Amino acid sequence: MSNRQQVTSDGPAPGSPAGHGSGVRDSVRLAVVIGALGVVFGDIGTSPIYTLQTVFSPTDPHPVPVSTANVFGVVSLVFWSVMVIVTVTYVLLAMRADNDGEGGIMALITLLRRWSTQRGRRAAVALASLGIFGAALFFGDSMITPAISVLSAVEGLKVVQPSLENLIVPITVVIIVALFLVQRRGTAAIGRVFGPVMIAWFTAIGACGVVGIAGHPGILKALSPTYALDFMFNHFGTAFFALAAVVLAVTGAEALYADMGHFGRRSITRGWLFLVFPACVLSYLGQGALILENPDNVSSPFFLLVPGWGRIPMVLLATAATVIASQAVITGAYSVASQAAQLGYLPRLRVAHTSESSVGQIYVPWVNWLLLVSVLTLVFAFRSSAALAFAFGMAVTGTITITTLLFFYVARAKWGTPRWLIGIGGGVLLLVDLLFVAANMTKLIHGAWLPLLIGLTAFTVMTTWQRGRKIVTAERERQEGSLREFIGELQNKTPPTQKVPGTAVFLNRGNETAPLAMRANAKHNHVRHEHVVIVSIEIEPVPRVPADERITVDDLGYTNDGITHVSARFGYMETPDVPSVLGMLDPATTEGQLQLDQASYFLSKIELRRGTEPTMAAWRKRLFVATSYITTDAAEYFGLPRDRTVIMGSHIDV
């Protein structure tokens, strides 16, 4: 059981009185919920700042006229879109499809592979590829969200004092740089600071919404689905184009799912149902009432809903909240990138675990700096939230649609959900998702091309790496040859290979082939160590592997030769540590005590070169080789001591 599962357990703490244990559990649960509020809900919780303003924006290529019927229709459409997509699709359905507590589209891909039958293997492969594209689109969302969120909040300065407009971009840049610089401290520390801020945020926007509703209580009728349906069916031309902006209300839904491994489904569900969802709904209703009162308020309904004396504090609070909004997708991007690397879609990345009590909390430096550069580029290129809004929805709707599709496939394969129920439920939800996708396609030339370009680029990199990795693995296995045959050659060689005292550890991909470094050592140095341990790291499609299932020892069919193969299993959320694994070995299985404090570690470093064989297109070969340069150092990744690690080189043509 993971640490996260322990802290959210319903049972009393061991050795604690029932009453005392209950109080401790309640406080721990509350702390986890507050932490989730500080990391997970920022994106979707700040959507009220710009959603209705964008829907009625006169700069939209397909503007929605401000009228009583349209305001009721839009507010109702926003409410039911949030209800269907966030509450139903994600909170009630998708978040139940977890992979040992971890969520997100990569977790769905893992479940899909695990539960698909041989008969449905082809469909599973196709859906997995679609899922990779969804994960790629999420990277686009992770780049756009910090830019549009922080810009939208700082733009509140224009409402307070129009002369401050020139300071918006510089202030945004400073905030974004500071945000990415503190990421290495970890989501737990960030969540403890941000959680109370988000509680204040949701309380404030809910209270302002109540004030707006009090001025025009008739807006509460927009909660009826009849207004949304009437708007869609009787004003379809207007409503369809409005969907491209209405989708802004559900941005951050995928971050809820991707960040589930950080805080758990229960904490996220409680935070959403009891605070975030009600506060956002009240804000949307209050803004709708304000627009009904005076159509001129459509220029900035969120900030105009705040009394004059409170606008500067609200701008400051909104800025803090949008920084937290950025945090939601940044941590989601870390999770997706880490899982993609472990599943073979990206090179091995350096992943720093930032919490000793929750292994799901990670920091990926390479992803962090890539996002920082990308976000700053978007801020300088677009310079306003309105310009970015047209690009925002495409990534969100694409990821949501793919997540829905994968979830229902997993529901059928894993839980045996009846086809008729999947047909009805999945059909309705997919119809809603596809309407949003179609509406956002109308914004292609106005900026929606950007997330598609980012997604296609990331998708190409991931699929190219997966394909190239298979080619390299096959060629490497050919060069390595049979491990058992190689050991036989060592025993029967004339003159015999000389044994030297000590322990040598060779890292290899399995127990079928001989490590290239081991072959090179025997060929060029004509020696082998008294104790040889060949270690294979196996990444399982689960977040963590229990300690009692960590290692498997194989003598390879030879006895009294001092050569042992060890398979070490890790989950995709764990960082492999080879020395700690070797410390778990029983001396009886290794023909004597290993001298681990003096052991030498041997790595085979492969230089990739573009070959002439038609394995991939020339441009994909170049991309594959270029991508390999971001691979983290193997000695560091596997926890090997630098002063006792020997790297032996080889090359493979792709």
C-alpha positions in Angstrom: 0.0 0.0 0.0 1.3 3.4 -0.9 1.8 6.2 1.7 -0.9 8.2 0.0 -3.3 5.3 0.4 -2.4 4.9 4.1 -3.1 8.5 4.9 -6.5 8.3 3.3 -7.4 5.0 4.8 -10.6 4.6 6.8 -9.0 2.4 9.5 -7.6 3.7 12.8 -3.9 4.3 13.0 -2.1 1.3 14.5 -1.8 1.5 18.2 -4.0 4.5 18.4 -7.3 4.8 20.4 -10.2 4.8 18.1 -11.3 8.3 19.0 -7.8 9.8 18.8 -7.1 8.0 15.6 -10.3 9.3 14.1 -9.3 12.9 14.9 -5.9 12.4 13.4 -7.4 10.9 10.3 -9.8 13.8 10.0 -7.0 16.3 10.3 -4.9 14.4 7.8 -7.8 14.2 5.3 -8.5 17.9 5.7 -4.8 18.7 5.1 -4.8 16.6 1.9 -8.0 18.3 0.7 -6.4 21.7 1.4 -3.2 20.6 -0.4 -5.3 19.5 -3.4 -7.1 22.9 -3.5 -3.6 24.5 -3.7 -2.4 22.4 -6.6 -5.2 20.7 -8.5 -8.1 23.2 -8.8 -6.3 26.4 -9.8 -6.9 26.0 -13.6 -10.6 25.2 -13.5 -11.2 27.5 -10.5 -9.9 30.6 -12.4 -12.0 30.0 -15.5 -14.7 32.4 -14.3 -12.2 35.3 -14.9 -12.3 35.0 -18.6 -15.0 32.6 -19.8 -18.1 34.8 -20.1 -16.0 37.8 -21.1 -14.6 35.7 -24.0 -18.1 34.4 -25.1 -19.5 37.9 -25.5 -16.2 39.5 -26.7 -16.7 41.7 -29.8 -13.3 40.7 -31.0 -14.4 37.1 -31.4 -14.6 36.2 -35.1 -18.1 34.8 -34.3 -19.4 37.1 -31.5 -22.5 36.2 -29.5 -24.9 39.2 -29.4 -25.7 40.4 -25.9 -29.4 39.8 -25.3 -31.5 38.5 -22.4 -32.1 35.1 -24.2 -28.5 34.7 -25.1 -27.2 35.5 -21.6 -29.6 32.9 -20.1 -28.6 30.4 -22.8 -24.9 30.9 -22.4 -24.9 30.8 -18.5 -27.1 27.6 -18.7 -24.7 26.1 -21.3 -21.7 26.9 -19.1 -23.3 25.3 -16.0 -24.4 22.1 -17.8 -21.1 21.8 -19.7 -19.2 21.9 -16.3 -21.8 19.4 -14.9 -21.5 16.9 -17.8 -17.8 17.1 -18.6 -16.2 17.8 -15.2 -18.6 16.3 -12.6 -19.9 13.3 -14.7 -17.1 12.5 -17.1 -14.1 13.1 -14.8 -15.1 13.1 -11.2 -17.8 10.4 -11.2 -16.4 8.2 -14.1 -12.9 8.7 -15.3 -11.3 9.1 -11.9 -12.6 5.6 -11.0 -10.3 4.2 -13.7 -7.1 4.6 -11.8 -3.9 2.6 -12.1 -3.1 1.8 -8.5 -4.1 5.3 -7.5 -2.5 7.1 -10.5 -4.7 8.9 -13.0 -4.4 10.7 -16.2 -4.5 9.7 -19.8 -1.2 7.7 -19.6 -2.8 5.6 -16.8 -5.7 4.9 -19.1 -3.4 3.7 -21.8 -1.7 1.3 -19.3 -5.1 0.0 -18.3 -6.2 -0.3 -21.9 -3.1 -2.5 -22.7 -3.6 -4.6 -19.6 -7.3 -5.4 -20.0 -7.6 -5.6 -23.8 -8.2 -9.1 -25.0 -6.2 -10.7 -27.8 -9.3 -10.3 -30.0 -9.4 -6.6 -29.4 -5.6 -6.1 -29.5 -5.7 -4.2 -32.8 -8.4 -1.8 -31.5 -6.4 -1.4 -28.3 -3.2 -0.4 -30.2 -5.2 2.1 -32.2 -6.7 3.6 -29.1 -3.3 3.7 -27.4 -2.0 5.7 -30.3 -5.0 8.0 -29.9 -4.2 8.2 -26.2 -0.6 9.3 -26.9 -2.0 12.1 -29.1 -4.2 13.1 -26.2 -1.2 13.2 -23.8 0.6 15.3 -26.5 -2.3 17.7 -26.5 -2.1 18.0 -22.7 1.5 19.3 -23.1 0.0 22.0 -25.3 -2.5 22.8 -22.5 0.3 22.9 -20.0 2.0 25.6 -22.1 -1.0 27.7 -22.8 -2.7 27.6 -19.4 0.0 29.6 -17.4 0.2 32.2 -20.1 -3.6 32.9 -20.5 -4.3 32.5 -16.7 -1.7 34.9 -15.4 -2.4 37.4 -18.3 -6.1 37.4 -17.5 -5.6 38.1 -13.9 -3.0 40.9 -14.4 -5.3 42.5 -17.0 -7.6 43.4 -14.1 -5.2 46.3 -13.6 -6.9 47.9 -16.7 -10.2 47.9 -14.8 -8.6 49.5 -11.8 -6.5 52.0 -13.7 -6.3 52.0 -17.6 -2.9 53.7 -17.6 -1.4 50.5 -16.1 -2.0 48.5 -19.3 1.7 48.7 -20.4 2.8 47.0 -17.2 0.6 43.8 -17.8 3.2 41.8 -19.9 6.2 42.7 -17.8 4.4 41.8 -14.5 3.1 38.5 -16.1 6.7 37.6 -17.1 8.1 38.1 -13.6 5.3 36.1 -12.1 5.7 33.2 -14.5 9.5 33.0 -14.0 9.1 33.0 -10.2 6.5 30.2 -10.5 8.8 27.9 -12.4 11.8 28.7 -10.2 10.0 27.3 -7.1 8.8 24.1 -8.7 11.8 22.1 -7.4 10.5 22.6 -3.9 7.7 20.1 -4.7 3.9 20.1 -4.8 3.5 19.3 -1.1 5.2 22.5 0.0 3.5 24.5 -2.8 0.1 23.0 -1.9 0.5 24.0 1.8 1.1 27.6 0.8 -1.4 27.8 -2.0 -4.3 25.8 -0.3 -5.4 28.6 2.0 -5.1 31.1 -0.9 -7.5 29.0 -3.0 -9.9 28.7 -0.1 -9.9 32.5 0.1 -10.3 32.7 -3.7 -13.3 30.4 -3.9 -14.9 32.1 -0.9 -14.5 35.5 -2.5 -15.8 34.6 -6.0 -18.7 32.8 -4.5 -19.6 35.8 -2.3 -19.3 38.2 -5.2 -21.6 35.9 -7.2 -24.2 35.9 -4.5 -24.2 39.7 -4.5 -24.7 39.7 -8.3 -27.5 37.1 -8.0 -29.2 39.2 -5.3 -29.4 42.1 -7.8 -31.1 40.0 -10.5 -32.4 36.7 -8.9 -34.1 35.7 -12.1 -30.7 34.4 -13.4 -31.2 31.3 -11.2 -33.6 30.1 -13.9 -30.5 29.5 -16.0 -29.8 26.4 -13.9 -32.6 24.7 -15.8 -31.3 22.6 -18.8 -34.2 23.9 -20.8 -32.4 27.2 -21.4 -29.2 25.4 -22.6 -31.3 23.1 -24.9 -33.4 26.0 -26.2 -30.2 28.0 -26.9 -28.6 25.0 -28.8 -31.7 24.0 -30.8 -33.4 27.3 -31.6 -30.2 29.4 -31.9 -27.8 26.8 -33.1 -25.8 29.1 -35.4 -25.0 31.3 -32.4 -24.7 28.6 -29.8 -22.4 26.4 -31.9 -19.8 29.1 -32.2 -20.3 30.0 -28.5 -19.1 26.5 -27.6 -15.6 27.5 -28.6 -15.5 29.9 -25.7 -17.8 28.0 -23.3 -15.2 25.3 -23.2 -13.0 27.6 -21.3 -15.2 26.8 -18.3 -13.9 23.2 -18.2 -10.2 23.8 -18.8 -8.4 22.1 -16.0 -10.6 19.0 -16.0 -7.8 16.8 -17.3 -5.5 18.3 -14.7 -7.8 17.0 -12.0 -7.4 13.5 -13.4 -3.6 13.7 -14.1 -2.9 15.0 -10.6 -5.0 12.3 -8.9 -1.8 10.5 -8.0 -0.6 13.5 -6.0 -3.6 13.7 -3.6 -6.0 10.8 -4.3 -9.5 10.6 -5.8 -11.4 11.1 -2.5 -9.7 14.4 -1.7 -10.1 15.8 -5.2 -13.8 14.7 -5.3 -14.6 16.4 -2.0 -12.8 19.6 -2.9 -14.7 19.8 -6.2 -18.2 19.0 -4.9 -18.1 21.0 -1.7 -16.2 24.1 -2.6 -14.9 24.5 -6.1 -18.0 23.7 -8.1 -20.5 25.7 -6.0 -18.2 28.8 -6.0 -17.6 28.7 -9.8 -21.4 28.3 -10.4 -22.2 31.2 -8.2 -19.6 33.4 -10.0 -21.0 32.5 -13.4 -24.6 33.2 -12.3 -23.5 36.5 -10.7 -21.7 37.6 -13.9 -24.8 36.7 -15.9 -26.9 38.8 -13.6 -24.5 41.8 -14.0 -24.6 41.6 -17.8 -28.5 41.5 -17.7 -28.4 44.6 -15.5 -26.1 46.5 -17.9 -24.9 45.0 -21.2 -21.8 47.3 -21.1 -20.5 45.1 -18.2 -19.7 42.4 -20.7 -16.2 44.1 -21.1 -15.0 42.6 -17.8 -17.9 41.0 -15.9 -15.7 39.2 -13.4 -13.9 42.2 -12.0 -16.9 44.6 -12.4 -18.9 42.2 -10.2 -16.5 43.2 -7.4 -17.3 46.4 -5.4 -15.0 49.3 -6.3 -13.2 49.2 -3.0 -12.3 45.5 -3.4 -11.0 45.5 -7.0 -7.3 45.9 -6.2 -7.4 43.1 -3.6 -9.3 41.0 -6.1 -6.7 41.6 -8.8 -4.0 40.5 -6.3 -6.0 37.5 -5.3 -6.8 36.6 -8.9 -3.1 36.8 -9.8 -2.3 34.4 -6.9 -5.1 32.1 -8.0 -3.9 32.0 -11.6 -0.4 31.2 -10.5 -2.0 28.2 -8.8 -3.9 27.5 -12.0 -0.6 27.2 -13.8 0.6 24.8 -11.0 -2.2 22.4 -11.8 -1.1 21.8 -15.4 2.6 22.0 -14.6 2.4 19.1 -12.1 0.1 17.3 -14.5 2.8 17.6 -17.2 5.4 16.2 -14.9 3.2 13.1 -14.3 2.4 12.6 -17.9 6.1 13.0 -19.0 7.4 10.7 -16.3 4.8 8.0 -17.1 5.5 8.4 -20.9 9.2 7.9 -20.3 8.7 4.8 -18.2 6.4 3.3 -20.8 8.9 3.9 -23.6 7.4 6.9 -25.3 10.1 9.3 -24.2 13.8 9.0 -23.3 14.8 8.3 -19.7 14.3 11.6 -17.8 15.7 12.7 -14.5 12.8 12.7 -12.1 13.2 14.1 -8.6 10.8 12.8 -5.9 9.9 15.8 -3.8 8.1 14.1 -0.9 9.2 11.3 1.4 5.6 10.6 2.4 4.0 10.5 -1.1 6.0 9.1 -4.0 3.5 10.5 -6.5 4.9 14.0 -6.0 7.7 14.6 -8.5 9.6 17.3 -10.3 11.0 16.8 -13.8 13.6 19.5 -14.5 13.8 19.1 -18.3 10.0 19.4 -18.6 10.0 22.4 -16.2 12.5 24.5 -18.2 10.9 23.5 -21.6 7.5 24.7 -20.2 9.1 28.0 -18.9 10.6 28.9 -22.3 7.3 27.9 -24.1 5.1 29.9 -21.8 7.2 33.0 -22.0 7.2 32.7 -25.8 3.4 32.6 -25.8 3.1 35.6 -23.5 5.4 37.8 -25.7 3.8 36.5 -28.9 0.1 36.9 -28.0 0.3 39.6 -25.2 -3.3 39.3 -24.1 -5.6 36.6 -22.8 -8.3 37.4 -25.4 -5.8 36.5 -28.2 -4.8 33.3 -26.5 -8.4 32.3 -25.7 -9.0 31.2 -29.3 -6.0 28.8 -29.1 -6.9 27.4 -25.6 -10.0 25.3 -26.3 -8.6 23.1 -29.0 -6.1 21.3 -26.7 -8.7 20.9 -23.9 -11.5 19.5 -26.1 -9.2 17.1 -27.9 -7.8 15.7 -24.6 -11.3 15.4 -23.1 -12.7 13.6 -26.1 -9.9 11.1 -26.2 -10.1 10.5 -22.4 -13.8 9.8 -22.7 -13.3 7.3 -25.5 -10.5 5.4 -23.7 -12.4 5.3 -20.4 -15.4 3.6 -22.0 -13.2 1.1 -23.7 -11.5 0.3 -20.4 -14.9 0.2 -18.7 -16.0 -2.5 -21.1 -12.7 -4.5 -20.9 -12.0 -4.2 -17.2 -15.5 -4.1 -15.6 -17.6 -5.8 -18.2 -20.0 -2.9 -18.4 -22.9 -3.8 -20.7 -22.6 -2.7 -24.3 -26.0 -1.0 -24.2 -25.0 1.1 -21.2 -21.7 2.1 -22.9 -23.6 2.9 -26.1 -26.0 5.2 -24.4 -23.8 6.8 -21.8 -20.7 7.0 -24.0 -22.7 8.1 -27.0 -24.2 11.1 -25.1 -20.9 12.2 -23.5 -19.0 11.8 -26.8 -21.6 13.8 -28.6 -21.1 16.6 -26.2 -17.3 16.4 -26.5 -17.4 16.2 -30.3 -19.6 19.3 -30.5 -16.9 21.2 -28.6 -14.2 19.9 -30.9 -16.2 20.9 -34.0 -16.8 24.4 -32.6 -13.1 24.9 -31.8 -12.2 23.7 -35.3 -13.8 26.9 -36.5 -11.1 28.8 -34.7 -8.2 27.1 -36.5 -7.0 30.2 -38.3 -7.5 32.4 -35.2 -5.1 30.5 -33.0 -6.5 27.0 -32.6 -3.8 25.7 -34.9 -1.2 26.4 -32.1 -2.2 23.6 -29.6 -2.7 21.2 -32.6 0.8 22.0 -33.8 2.3 21.5 -30.3 0.3 18.3 -29.9 1.4 16.9 -33.3 5.0 17.8 -32.6 4.9 16.0 -29.2 3.1 13.1 -30.7 5.7 12.8 -33.5 8.5 12.9 -31.0 6.9 10.2 -28.7 6.0 7.8 -31.5 9.4 8.3 -33.2 11.1 7.5 -30.0 9.0 4.4 -29.4 9.7 3.2 -33.0 13.4 4.0 -32.8 13.8 2.3 -29.4 12.4 -0.9 -30.8 14.9 -0.8 -33.7 17.8 -0.1 -31.4 16.8 -2.8 -29.0 16.6 -5.4 -31.8 20.1 -4.4 -33.1 21.5 -4.4 -29.6 20.2 -7.9 -28.9 21.9 -9.1 -32.1 25.2 -7.6 -31.1 25.0 -8.9 -27.5 24.2 -12.5 -28.4 23.1 -15.2 -26.0 24.1 -14.7 -22.4 24.2 -18.4 -21.6 26.3 -19.2 -24.6 28.7 -16.4 -23.6 29.1 -17.8 -20.1 29.8 -21.2 -21.6 32.5 -19.7 -23.8 34.1 -18.1 -20.7 34.2 -21.5 -19.0 35.6 -23.4 -22.0 37.9 -20.8 -23.3 41.6 -21.8 -23.8 43.4 -20.3 -22.1 40.7 -19.6 -19.5 39.7 -16.1 -18.7 41.4 -15.0 -15.6 39.3 -14.3 -12.5 40.2 -11.3 -10.4 38.9 -10.6 -6.8 35.9 -8.4 -6.3 32.4 -7.9 -7.5 31.3 -6.5 -10.9 27.8 -5.3 -11.6 26.6 -5.1 -15.2 23.4 -3.4 -16.2 21.5 -5.2 -19.0 18.0 -5.3 -20.5 17.2 -8.9 -19.6 18.7 -12.4 -19.0 18.8 -13.5 -22.6 21.6 -11.5 -24.0 25.2 -10.7 -22.8 25.9 -7.1 -21.7 28.1 -5.4 -24.3 30.3 -4.1 -21.5 30.8 -7.6 -20.2 31.8 -8.9 -23.6 34.2 -6.0 -24.1 35.8 -6.5 -20.7 36.4 -10.2 -21.5 37.6 -9.5 -25.0 40.0 -6.6 -24.4 41.1 -7.1 -20.8 40.9 -11.0 -20.7 39.5 -10.9 -17.2 36.3 -11.4 -15.3 35.5 -10.7 -11.6 35.1 -13.4 -9.0 31.5 -12.3 -8.4 29.5 -11.0 -11.4 25.9 -9.7 -11.0 23.9 -8.9 -14.1 21.1 -6.6 -13.2 18.0 -6.0 -15.4 15.6 -3.2 -14.5 12.0 -4.0 -15.4 9.5 -1.1 -15.3 6.0 -2.5 -14.6 2.8 -0.9 -15.8 1.9 -0.1 -12.1 3.0 3.0 -10.1 4.9 1.0 -7.4 6.1 -2.5 -6.8 6.0 -4.0 -3.2 9.4 -4.7 -1.6 8.7 -8.5 -1.4 8.2 -8.6 -5.2 11.2 -6.4 -6.0 13.8 -8.9 -7.0 14.1 -12.3 -8.8 17.4 -14.2 -8.8 18.5 -16.6 -11.6 21.7 -18.6 -11.6 21.4 -18.9 -15.4 21.8 -22.7 -15.2 25.4 -22.6 -14.1 26.6 -23.2 -10.6 29.8 -22.4 -8.9 30.8 -19.9 -11.6 30.0 -16.7 -9.6 27.7 -15.3 -12.2 24.1 -14.3 -11.2 21.3 -12.6 -12.9 19.0 -10.3 -10.9 15.7 -8.9 -12.2 14.7 -5.8 -10.3 11.1 -4.6 -10.7 10.0 -1.0 -10.3 6.8 0.8 -10.9 6.7 3.6 -13.4 6.4 6.2 -10.6 9.6 4.9 -8.8 13.2 5.8 -9.4 15.4 2.7 -9.8 18.1 2.4 -7.2 20.5 -0.5 -8.2 22.8 -0.4 -5.0 19.7 -0.6 -2.7 18.4 -3.6 -4.7 21.8 -5.4 -4.5 21.7 -4.9 -0.7 18.5 -7.0 -0.6 20.2 -10.1 -2.0 20.7 -13.2 0.0 24.4 -14.3 0.0 23.2 -17.9 -0.6 21.8 -16.9 -4.0 25.0 -15.2 -5.1 27.4 -17.9 -4.1 28.9 -15.8 -1.4 28.8 -12.4 0.1 29.1 -9.5 -2.4 31.5 -6.8 -1.7 29.0 -4.0 -2.5 31.0 -1.2 -0.8 33.8 -1.9 -3.3 31.8 -3.2 -6.3 32.5 -1.9 -9.8 29.6 -1.0 -12.0 29.8 -1.3 -15.7 27.6 0.5 -18.2 27.3 0.1 -21.9 27.0 3.5 -23.5 25.5 3.3 -27.0 26.2 6.0 -29.6 23.3 6.3 -32.1 24.1 7.0 -35.7 21.9 7.4 -38.8 22.3 4.3 -40.9 21.5 3.4 -44.5 18.9 0.7 -43.7 15.3 1.8 -44.5 14.1 1.4 -40.9 12.6 4.8 -40.6 12.3 7.9 -42.8 15.6 10.0 -42.8 13.9 12.9 -40.9 12.6 10.5 -38.2 16.1 9.1 -37.8 17.5 12.6 -37.3 14.7 13.3 -34.8 15.3 10.1 -32.9 19.0 10.7 -32.6 18.4 14.3 -31.5 15.9 13.2 -28.9 18.4 10.8 -27.5 20.5 13.7 -26.3 18.0 14.6 -23.6 18.4 11.1 -22.0 19.4 11.5 -18.4 22.8 10.1 -17.2 22.4 6.4 -16.6 24.7 6.3 -13.6 22.7 9.1 -11.9 19.3 7.6 -12.9 20.2 4.2 -11.5 21.9 5.6 -8.4 25.3 4.2 -9.2 28.4 5.5 -7.3 30.4 7.7 -9.7 33.8 6.8 -8.5 33.2 3.1 -9.1 31.3 3.2 -12.4 33.0 2.2 -15.7 31.4 3.3 -19.0 32.3 1.2 -22.1 31.2 2.6 -25.5 29.7 1.1 -28.6 27.6 2.3 -31.5 24.4 1.3 -33.3 23.1 2.5 -36.7 19.5 3.3 -36.8 
